[in-house]
């Protein structure tokens, strides 16, 4: 199952810029193996914002929850991270549905 996951990072006043970047570095280091394993199909930083967009390929909803809750950024500053999750599927599949509905 594919999911579009949108992370919005809010820096608490008590957290310095340097500390935020250290957390984010640990997050990036944890994400890269997921790319190599194929769980993370795509990973992008939104320019000019503290936001990251990912496409994840997981087998179950529980696996998605486990992955998200185990991320360093969630463990270290979960209160400062908003996550939006959208289930997605290939447009080609949607096209096949459209063909059925159009006839």
N, C-alpha and C positions, 0 to 999 in steps of 0.2 A: 504494500500500500504506500502510495506516495503522499507526502505532506509538504506543503509550503509552510515554513516556520519563520516567523518574523520576530526578531529580538530587538527590543528598544531598551537601551541602557540609560538609567537615570542616576547620575552621580550624586550621592548624598553629600550634604555640606561637610560632614565629618570626615570624608574620604578625600585625600589629596589626589591631585592629578597623577603623580608618580605611582601611588598605590593602585589607582584604577588601572593604569597601564600595566602594572605587574600582574594584576588579576587577569586582565585581558590577554596578556602574553601566555599565562598558564592555560587559559581557555583555548587560544589558538593552537598551542602545543597538543592539547587533548583532542582537538577537532581533526587535525591532519591524519591520524591513523584511521579515523572514520571515513575519510575521503578514499584512502588506499583500500579499505575493506569494502567499499561500495555502498555503505549505509548512507553516506552523505553524497548525493548525486551532484550537488552544486552548492557553492558557498560564496557569498558576496558581501562586501562591506558597502553600505550606502554612503556615497560621498557626501561630506559635509555634515553628517549626522552620526550620532552614536547608535547606529543600528546595523544589524547584520541580518541577511536573508539567506535561508538554507532550504534546499529540497532534500528531504530524507526519505529513504526507502526502508520501511520496517514491516515486519510480519504481523504485528498485533498492536492494538491500542496500548496495551500494557508495556510493550517494548518501547514505544514512544515515550510514555511517562517515565520509565526507568532511565532512558537516555537523557531526557531533559533534566530530571532531578539529580542526575549524577554529574552534571556539568560543573566545572570549577566555579564558573561565574554565578551559578545558582546557589552553590554551597556557601560561597563567600559573600555574596551580596544579593541573594534572592529577592529581598524586599525592594531592590533597586532595578529589577529586571522585569519588564512586561513582555509576555510571550503571546503572540497570536498564532494560532494553528489553523490551517485550512487544508482539508483533504482535497487532493487533486487527482486527475487522471488524464492520460494522453488525449489530445484533441482528436486524434484519429478515431478513438473509441466513441467520442461524442459525435463525430461525423457519421459513423455507422448507425448510431441511434437516430440521428436526424433523417437519414435515408429511410429508416423504418417508419418514422413518424410522418414523413412527407408523402408516403404512398397511401 
